Amino acid sequence: MDGAKEFGLKNVSSQCSISEMDDYDLSRLLDRPRLNIERQRSFDERSMSELSVGITRGLEHLDVYSPGGRSGLDTPASSARNSFEPHPMVNEAWEALRRSLVYFRGQPVGTIAAYDHASEEVLNYDQVFVRDFVPSALAFLMNGEPDIVKNFLLKTLHLQGWEKRIDRFKLGEGAMPASFKVLHDPVRKSDTLIADFGESAIGRVAPVDSGFWWIILLRAYTKSTGDLSLAETPECQKGMRLILTLCLSEGFDTFPTLLCADGCSMIDRRMVPSLFNGLGIYGYPIEIQALFFMALRCALAMLKQDAEGKECIERIVKRLHALSYHMRSYFWLDFQQLNDIYRYKTEEYSHTAVNKFNVIPDSIPEWVFDFMPTRGGYFIGNVSPARMDFRWFALGNCVAILSSLATPEQSMAIMDLLESRWEELVGEMPLKISYPAIENHEWRIVTGCDPKNTRWSYHNGGSWPVLLWLLTAACIKTGRPQIARRAIDLVESRLLKDGWPEYYDGKLGRFVGKQARKYQTWSIAGYLVAKMMLEDPSHLGMISLEEDKQMKPLIKRSSSWTC
């Protein structure tokens, strides 16, 4: 069955296409025989035992203070996996996910962003987005269907090799596309790929996160299938090196974090708060830094120790040490650190300065003092000279836990924060993409009166069901599976009935988003991945990395005031 024809993908003009001759080498790659390696679970014995210990420890410390009471389990993880009864939503979700499949020359290569018949404007929701496909890919891997993931990885890798231009400017060689679509010619009976590297995106911004998600997904495929041959191909090795070369290049920056423009990740609109509320997406957003860290660690495990790989590995190791120290020291906020910043001295000079970014204490927004519990903490949204964005961003904090960018203590503190601020961060529909919303005069100045990003909507404090899979993974890793079960129960009460919307609006996430597409594929896939991980926690190994003991521990900074 031809996916492009079945789903009525509309023709759009583009300078990029693949001819049948151009794709010949790629099709040969697809036909390469796989190594005869027995398929194994995504967790090795050590990791699985650690997970069991983590869940047990969570049960042993139920008397530890947590506002509202810390969630617990009545049964150990092993019996909990067998206690699940299939929910009616599961079958509906699988049917909807399979309807979103896109085919290229008879082979599935991805899933479209949304399959919403009621919407008059298709825009780019009929395309396969790299970041959107990740939960779909994980669902297929967990269901024992890895071929579509392999096809996707190879197809996007081939697109990476295209010359990429926006107007008269050429993008870096390692840039991955934001999305692609399949055009079917019924007369010639041929399929053509159309890729978007940012030249058609809102604001014409190239995606920084696509390359990171590609590396993370390659590692998930390898862990799930035990097939090392794909990652070890010269093509995949080169693809990883090209992505990392873009990010590891040296310049004028004095920080190990990655400088980014607005709209380069999941939050694809201008969302930069005013000077008094810190820096938003532009600069050093937590989402990109956490994905960067995770991609570096995934690549480190897959790159070969040959001449080219060895040089790249050395650069990765150096950056990982610097990045982990920087993030754990300067992006982390808990009650004590907030109090320290509140009492900072300013205009400090020399290398002995403690307030290294010259943060003005009066710039701390009022809401954060009430939001911060005594127990708990999180990685704030952004840090740069004289500016801190104190907002909570769900994706960055969940990825920080999964990648072990967060220390075990910080990971537990993030979960403590989620439990004690459940109403604000989860509400009636998981999960707030950011908190709090910006509004009134600040909204007008910051977003340019963006009608899609009004308060508590879309990326301005909206609730996104796709984040459920990341929350579930973080809960399992930290031994708090009951938090995930509670969130899944909320989703199961509404998501199918509402038609699998893209996002929800309102302070509690009570209303289907005013511009949300129905049958949003990653909302569907996110639910399936969360359910399968909770039923079989061994799946967590696909997208979780254990703490690297060689990383330098967090170094506590001294007080910046005179006692």
Salt bridges, closest charged atoms under 4 A:
ASP2 OD2 - HIS184 ND1 3.37
ASP23 OD2 - ARG105 NH1 3.18
ASP23 OD2 - LYS155 NZ 3.42
ASP25 OD1 - ARG28 NH2 3.20
GLU50 OE2 - ARG46 NH1 3.12
ASP126 OD2 - LYS181 NZ 2.92
GLU145 OE2 - ARG98 NH2 2.72
GLU163 OE2 - ARG165 NE 2.94
ASP191 OD1 - HIS184 ND1 2.82
ASP209 OD2 - ARG131 NE 2.63
ASP227 OD2 - ARG34 NE 3.48
GLU235 OE2 - ARG32 NH2 3.92
ASP268 OD1 - HIS459 ND1 3.43
GLU308 OE1 - ARG241 NH2 3.10
ASP389 OD2 - ARG391 NH2 2.86
ASP416 OD1 - ARG70 NH2 2.81
ASP416 OD2 - ARG375 NH2 3.24
ASP416 OD1 - ARG480 NH2 2.69
GLU419 OE1 - ARG70 NE 3.96
GLU419 OE1 - ARG480 NH1 2.92
GLU428 OE1 - ARG510 NE 3.66
GLU439 OE1 - ARG455 NH1 2.69
ASP450 OD2 - ARG269 NH1 2.97
GLU492 OE1 - HIS87 NE2 3.64
GLU492 OE2 - LYS531 NZ 3.01
ASP498 OD2 - ARG494 NE 2.94
ASP536 OD2 - ARG41 NH1 2.70
ASP536 OD2 - HIS539 NE2 3.76
GLU547 OE1 - LYS549 NZ 3.72
